[in-house]
Amino acid sequence: MTDIAIVDYGMGNLRSVSKALEHVAPTASIIVTSNPAEVQKAARVVFPGQGAMPNCMKEMDARGLRGAVLEAAANKPFLGICIGLQMLFEVSEEGNVKGLGILPGKVIQFTTMEDTSGQKLKVPHMGWNQVYQSAEHPMWKGIAKDTRFYFVHSYYVETADPEPVAGYSFYPFQFTCAVARDNIFAVQFHPEKSDIAGLTLLKNFVLWEPLIRR
């Protein structure tokens, strides 16, 4: 059995994610795959992504990956990164496209904003920003509660239920940047680009043994 499958749907920073996981888990078998059967066989699944949500959903379906991703999100440790967070929700303003509907809520676009000094903030939100942990979680082990991670995104999630929120950031208002439910953990930032803190989070994922609700 493959230890970790990284879902390849033609979008996303796959090589960086793969190399980061290989660094923190040098003895693990890690594959980048667009084969639904290989995703199903893996013990853990990572869904990374960057780009447009409509293209993400379209390409995932074109490769027949929807069923395998839904199954992984229900039955094994699952890590979503960037678009891999957004697609868990019901709908996105980006193209008015439906997500997987695993978590209640929607994906909203950042609009023109100003900081407290009146200076306009750029969209996309790009660069290092502090992440504040909302609750204790094994994925945060060894990571300070206000650690900086690297972001690149023009959309953010608005949860219909506060229960899954695992972390938040500010740009300039508070927005959800990490969610957790059962065997699912997903983040808006890019751990593979976030230096030691990001590698720590990925290492935590490799070791994480969540309770799977059947």
Secondary structure per residue as TSV (DSSP state, phi and psi in degrees):
chain	resnum	aa	ss	phi	psi
A	1	M	-	360.0	136.4
A	2	T	-	-68.8	137.5
A	3	D	S	-72.2	-48.4
A	4	I	E	-136.8	127.8
A	5	A	E	-108.8	128.1
A	6	I	E	-100.3	119.3
A	7	V	E	-74.1	123.8
A	8	D	-	-106.2	109.1
A	9	Y	S	-119.1	24.5
A	10	G	S	86.1	3.8
A	11	M	-	-140.3	150.6
A	12	G	S	115.1	162.5
A	13	N	-	-89.8	64.4
A	14	L	H	-65.5	-43.1
A	15	R	H	-63.7	-43.0
A	16	S	H	-64.5	-40.4
A	17	V	H	-64.5	-45.2
A	18	S	H	-61.5	-45.9
A	19	K	H	-64.6	-38.5
A	20	A	H	-65.3	-41.6
A	21	L	H	-67.2	-38.8
A	22	E	H	-63.0	-33.5
A	23	H	H	-67.1	-43.2
A	24	V	H	-85.8	-17.0
A	25	A	-	-136.2	68.4
A	26	P	T	-63.9	-21.5
A	27	T	T	-97.1	-2.8
A	28	A	S	-81.0	150.6
A	29	S	-	-89.7	118.3
A	30	I	E	-125.6	129.2
A	31	I	E	-127.3	149.5
A	32	V	E	-104.5	120.5
A	33	T	E	-145.4	146.5
A	34	S	-	-110.3	11.0
A	35	N	-	-90.4	115.2
A	36	P	H	-56.4	-36.2
A	37	A	H	-64.5	-37.5
A	38	E	H	-71.1	-34.8
A	39	V	H	-63.5	-42.4
A	40	Q	H	-64.6	-33.4
A	41	K	H	-80.6	-19.7
A	42	A	-	-71.4	148.3
A	43	A	S	-75.4	-31.2
A	44	R	E	-137.2	150.7
A	45	V	E	-131.6	135.3
A	46	V	E	-117.0	128.6
A	47	F	E	-115.5	96.3
A	48	P	-	-91.1	174.7
A	49	G	-	173.3	154.2
A	50	Q	-	-156.1	154.2
A	51	G	S	115.7	-150.6
A	52	A	-	-97.1	135.9
A	53	M	H	-59.0	-44.0
A	54	P	H	-58.2	-41.1
A	55	N	H	-66.4	-37.8
A	56	C	H	-57.4	-52.7
A	57	M	H	-65.0	-39.9
A	58	K	H	-63.6	-47.3
A	59	E	H	-70.3	-34.7
A	60	M	H	-61.9	-43.5
A	61	D	H	-70.0	-36.3
A	62	A	H	-62.4	-28.3
A	63	R	T	-94.5	4.1
A	64	G	T	68.7	28.8
A	65	L	-	-93.5	-11.3
A	66	R	H	-56.3	-50.1
A	67	G	H	-60.6	-42.1
A	68	A	H	-67.3	-36.7
A	69	V	H	-69.5	-43.5
A	70	L	H	-61.7	-40.8
A	71	E	H	-64.9	-42.3
A	72	A	H	-64.1	-41.8
A	73	A	H	-66.4	-18.9
A	74	A	H	-96.4	-22.1
A	75	N	H	-129.4	-2.5
A	76	K	S	-153.3	163.6
A	77	P	-	-54.4	125.2
A	78	F	E	-131.5	125.7
A	79	L	E	-118.2	120.1
A	80	G	E	-103.2	139.2
A	81	I	E	-127.0	125.2
A	82	C	T	60.1	-108.6
A	83	I	H	-58.4	-28.8
A	84	G	H	-65.2	-18.6
A	85	L	H	-83.4	-50.2
A	86	Q	H	-62.1	-37.3
A	87	M	T	-72.2	-10.1
A	88	L	T	-71.5	-18.5
A	89	F	S	-92.4	179.7
A	90	E	S	-77.8	-40.8
A	91	V	E	-155.9	152.6
A	92	S	E	-122.7	140.6
A	93	E	T	-64.5	-21.2
A	94	E	G	-74.2	96.2
A	95	G	G	79.4	7.8
A	96	N	G	48.5	46.0
A	97	V	E	-97.8	143.7
A	98	K	E	-78.4	139.7
A	99	G	-	-91.5	-160.3
A	100	L	-	-80.7	-17.3
A	101	G	-	69.9	24.3
A	102	I	S	-73.6	-36.1
A	103	L	S	-119.4	144.1
A	104	P	S	-78.3	133.0
A	105	G	E	143.9	-175.5
A	106	K	E	-140.5	167.6
A	107	V	E	-108.9	127.8
A	108	I	E	-121.9	146.0
A	109	Q	E	-84.9	139.0
A	110	F	-	-65.1	136.5
A	111	T	-	-108.3	-179.2
A	112	T	S	-60.1	127.7
A	113	M	E	-135.4	163.2
A	114	E	E	-128.5	147.8
A	115	D	-	-82.9	-174.9
A	116	T	T	-65.4	-18.9
A	117	S	T	-93.9	1.0
A	118	G	S	89.8	3.2
A	119	Q	-	-81.7	134.6
A	120	K	E	-67.2	138.7
A	121	L	E	-99.1	139.7
A	122	K	-	-80.2	148.9
A	123	V	S	-121.5	126.0
A	124	P	S	-74.6	158.9
A	125	H	E	-71.7	111.6
A	126	M	E	-134.9	130.8
A	127	G	E	123.0	-168.1
A	128	W	E	-83.0	135.8
A	129	N	E	-147.8	151.3
A	130	Q	E	-73.6	141.2
A	131	V	-	-114.9	125.8
A	132	Y	E	-106.0	123.7
A	133	Q	E	-76.9	130.8
A	134	S	S	-86.3	-24.9
A	135	A	S	-157.4	157.7
A	136	E	-	-64.3	139.8
A	137	H	-	-158.9	143.6
A	138	P	G	-57.3	-26.7
A	139	M	G	-72.4	-17.3
A	140	W	G	-93.0	1.8
A	141	K	T	-56.8	129.6
A	142	G	T	78.4	7.1
A	143	I	-	-115.5	124.0
A	144	A	-	-60.3	151.1
A	145	K	T	-73.1	-4.7
A	146	D	T	-132.4	35.5
A	147	T	-	-71.7	147.6
A	148	R	E	-86.9	137.0
A	149	F	E	-128.0	166.3
A	150	Y	E	-96.8	127.7
A	151	F	E	-115.6	147.1
A	152	V	E	-148.8	101.2
A	153	H	E	-165.1	150.7
A	154	S	S	-109.7	-8.2
A	155	Y	E	-127.5	154.8
A	156	Y	E	-139.5	160.8
A	157	V	E	-94.0	142.7
A	158	E	E	-118.5	108.4
A	159	T	E	-78.7	143.1
A	160	A	S	-81.2	-13.6
A	161	D	S	-136.1	127.5
A	162	P	S	-71.1	-15.2
A	163	E	T	-57.4	-41.2
A	164	P	T	-75.8	-10.0
A	165	V	E	-66.5	121.3
A	166	A	E	-110.9	-14.4
A	167	G	E	-166.9	156.0
A	168	Y	E	-144.9	162.0
A	169	S	E	-138.6	-177.4
A	170	F	E	-129.0	133.6
A	171	Y	S	-160.7	80.6
A	172	P	S	-79.9	-14.5
A	173	F	S	-84.6	166.5
A	174	Q	E	-73.9	131.7
A	175	F	E	-137.5	152.4
A	176	T	E	-72.6	130.4
A	177	C	E	-127.1	2.1
A	178	A	E	-153.9	138.5
A	179	V	E	-131.3	154.1
A	180	A	E	-146.8	134.7
A	181	R	E	-153.5	119.8
A	182	D	T	53.7	-114.7
A	183	N	T	-92.1	6.0
A	184	I	E	-104.8	133.3
A	185	F	E	-137.4	130.2
A	186	A	E	-142.1	145.5
A	187	V	E	-133.4	147.5
A	188	Q	S	-80.4	-30.9
A	189	F	S	-78.7	175.1
A	190	H	-	-109.2	99.6
A	191	P	G	-62.7	-31.2
A	192	E	G	-67.8	-13.6
A	193	K	G	-113.0	10.6
A	194	S	S	-111.2	31.3
A	195	D	H	57.0	-143.3
A	196	I	H	-62.7	-40.9
A	197	A	H	-62.3	-41.6
A	198	G	H	-65.9	-41.5
A	199	L	H	-65.4	-35.4
A	200	T	H	-63.5	-43.1
A	201	L	H	-62.8	-42.4
A	202	L	H	-65.4	-38.3
A	203	K	H	-63.7	-40.7
A	204	N	H	-60.3	-38.1
A	205	F	H	-63.7	-41.4
A	206	V	H	-60.8	-34.7
A	207	L	H	-94.3	-12.1
A	208	W	-	-65.2	130.2
A	209	E	-	-123.6	78.4
A	210	P	-	-72.2	158.4
A	211	L	-	-77.9	122.9
A	212	I	-	-94.5	120.6
A	213	R	-	-85.9	122.8
A	214	R	-	-96.4	360.0
